[in-house]
Every structure is written in C-alpha cells, then in structure tokens.
C-alpha cells in the first residue's frame, strides 16, 4: 500500500487532471456554442445572398479610366470622375485626358 505522502501526491495529480479535464470541456463548450453567437454582434458585413448576383452601376473616370460605382463618382454634367482631383485636373486641361 502507498504511504500517506505518496497517496497525497497521487490525489493532487488526480485533482489536477480533473481540473484540466473540466477546463478543456469549458473551453470546448465556449468555442463551440458561445463564441459563434457573439460573432454576430461584431461589425462583420453580411454575406451576399446566394443565387443573386450583386450588380453595381459603374462609370469610367475620364482622367484615369478607372471604373467607379456611379453613386461614388463625381459628375460635372458631362463627364464622370473617380475623385475631385481628377475632375479639377480635367477642368484645367480638358483636352489632355488619357482615356477619353
């Protein structure tokens, strides 16, 4: 039979193993069920609906040729631009656009 000192060590190891077991169970439960439900409260954009393609009206910048969503583009009444800087450049030199 084990001495009292050895028996105490075995009991301490047994208690430690039980603690580690329940700790791992707790971590598993948290990560599996609790953490995913909390992700919904973060600022994660929703996924695009399946089966539907998102279409965006895009216009081409007269100055650089880059396509920009129409609602973000700048329109001077005649042409579309990707930024105020390109609209201003074109206003100062209207005959020198690269992509016209």
WOCOR-V599780 format. One record per pair of residues at least 12 apart in sequence whose C-alpha atoms are under 7 Angstrom apart, sorted by the first residue. I is the first residue (numbers start at 1). J is the second residue. D is the distance in whole Angstrom. If there is no record, write none. Layout:
BEGIN
i=I j=J d=D
i=I j=J d=D
END
This chain:
BEGIN
i=56 j=69 d=6
i=57 j=69 d=6
i=57 j=70 d=6
i=58 j=70 d=5
i=59 j=80 d=7
i=60 j=80 d=6
i=61 j=80 d=5
i=61 j=81 d=4
i=61 j=82 d=5
i=62 j=79 d=6
i=62 j=80 d=6
i=62 j=81 d=6
i=62 j=97 d=7
i=62 j=99 d=6
i=62 j=100 d=6
i=63 j=81 d=7
i=63 j=86 d=6
i=63 j=90 d=7
i=63 j=97 d=5
i=63 j=98 d=6
i=63 j=99 d=6
i=64 j=98 d=6
i=64 j=99 d=6
i=65 j=99 d=6
i=68 j=82 d=6
END
